[in-house]
Amino acid sequence: MPLTESAALTCAAAVVLAIGASGVAGTFAVTVGETVPIAETATVAPGSFTHSLPGEFLKDGHPVAAPRILAKIRNSLEIMKYQVSATEYQRCVEVRACEPADSTGHGNLPVTGVSHLDAEAYAAWYSDATGDTWRLPTDREWAFAAGERFVADIEGGQSDPRNPALRWLALYRTESAMERKPDPDPRLRGAFGTNSNGVADLAGNIWEWTSTCYVHATLDAGDMSIETAVENRGVHVVEGFHRTYMSNFIRDGKSGGCAVGTPPDNLGFRLVRDRPTLIGAVLRYFGDA
């Protein structure tokens, strides 16, 4: 018979004690972190914010600026304070769970020269090695954690069917106003400072992979709601000095991919940790979840 929430909470303490006293404890890999260090994290409290959606949006067949929504993060977000370092990534390479990165950095320098596929492989290995659940953040989570340092897509406004070049000129002027200069060399942790959420090195010269796919959407001509949307799972959102898009296999942002505007200097990543709730753990223990 499925457990009710109240019944599960009533026996929660007993279950936790039983887990600690029985052989089940081994499944939680509580000692693995002694050999595979747990990354330093920052925890951002739940909240809401105005967010510009990622992707390409058309109205009446012409490109337009992305819709802005009130985005909500309903649970606390635990995210790595720093990007995954070269040393941390190398541990995954040494056990042949990850492909070697294309970067030449080492130590506490952020790992660069990694694709979305590489980042996913690391997340899977790190989850197994630590006993926790680690994954790439969504675009919305990354923006929420970035706070004041988040910059959405470079926008050129609505295109003019009589003169499409006007939109490209607007894109160029917007990017030029950002005064971004090439900055190819990764820096040591903390070089780009820490934001108001306690997360370091956001929007520096490392663009970070997310789990959000590129979307091509058509908007309703009236209320600007999304009528149709096609998700391209071979291209993902990357976040950095501004938001852009890259093919999953790309390791060097300067080589092309699906970048908009000036390509990223480097591609790296950081992960978020999902912590199971007590009620969820109890239900899973009894086979009811």
Summary of the structure (lengths in Angstrom):
residues: 289
radius of gyration: 21.5
end to end distance: 11.8
largest distance: 74.0
contacts: 860
relative contact order: 0.19
helix: 29%
strand: 24%
